[in-house]
Amino acid sequence: MKRIAGIVLAVLLIGGVVAAVVAGRHGEDKGTATKTVRGVIGSEKADFFADPDVVKALAAKGYTVKADTSGSWAMDGLDLKGDDFAFPSSQAPADQLARKYHAQEPLPRPFYSPLVVVAHRSAAEVLAANGLAVLDGAHRGTLKMSAYLDAARHNRTWQQLKGASAHGELSGTLYISSTDPESSNSGALYLAAASYVANSGKVVAGDADIDRTAPLLHQLVSVQGAQQSSSDGVFRDFITGVGNPLVLVYESQVAALLEQEHGVDDLVVLYPDTTVNSDHTVVPLDAAGRAFGELLSTDPTLRMLAVRHGFRPQGDTTEFLGQTSRLTAYLNQKLTGVRQAPVPTSPVLHEMARRARG
């Protein structure tokens, strides 16, 4: 009986070791295997998802991301069959996509970025000398939106501004370069901010408001001629020294450039005193897309990496303030003196963009 018991015990022990090894292998597989999620993103987030540290952080949580880029407003015209998520650059196109695909609310909003105007120092100083801007130092200031829109309404040229004659690059009509508002988020949000100021501090909400603001918005867009569909393009043109001296971009693009210790020697960041935050919003098309969006919102490592790419994580501001403390010569960290304009509904914004484009 003792021999039989010993054999049985040995068998059980061996079985236990085998079970433990199998369990260990399964656990190891689970920890290293990744689930691929597919979607479409705004082009301004392409560098974030291509960052090896972001890829590593996502893999550590079990995800591999495959994403194509698109203008945020153009996503509505794409075939998203087989995708797990869409990730436009603001809430308005996200809400439109959510209605189309019956995505459950609330939608994850991992991070945001305000719109800013980048300028060369010569242009910024001329604006300040003519009451269109206030400079807080060599690399940062505030654009006075009401004064700027009044200048645009009256077709002011650089030559009409005192001090501009000393700078040969400042000539022609005074305007801010932006992206196509019918396909690009930043271009549409530019209209949202400008229309709010032009409509006496009220959000454009109907036909009468659209009619009232349409001539000015058309002027802001038509003077630019052909527009690009991506803010990456206009920002690249600016930092390489070509194109218009005033360009509308996301703060995140500027912050990311500075985080990489690259920059433009005469760069000045002008925060419009009335602007719009670009709330980067995930539209989950299935359960995997929702889990992915929530991970971006809550994971400390991914939030830290978002700041590296210039984005402001939703909620706690200490992450952004801490990591960008050395960039305060350029960045208005607490958005002091900046008013946040509400964004019109998607149908209204679409009509505004259509009328602005003519």
Secondary structure by P-SEA (a helix, b strand, c coil): caaaaaaaaaaaaaaaaaaaaaaaaaaaaaacbbbbbbbccccccccccccaaaaaaaaaabbbbbbcccccccccccccccccbbbcccaaaaaaaaaaaccccccccccbbbbbbbbcaaaaaaaaaacccccccccccccaaaaaaaaaaaccccccccccccccccccbbbbbbccccccaaaaaaaaaaaaaaacccccccaaaaaaaaaaaaaaccccccccccaaaaaaaaaacccccbbbbbaaaaaaaaaacccccbbbbbbccbbbbbccccccccaaaaaaaaaaaccaaaaaaaaaacccccccaaaaaaaacccccccccccccbbbbbbccaaaaaaaaaaaac
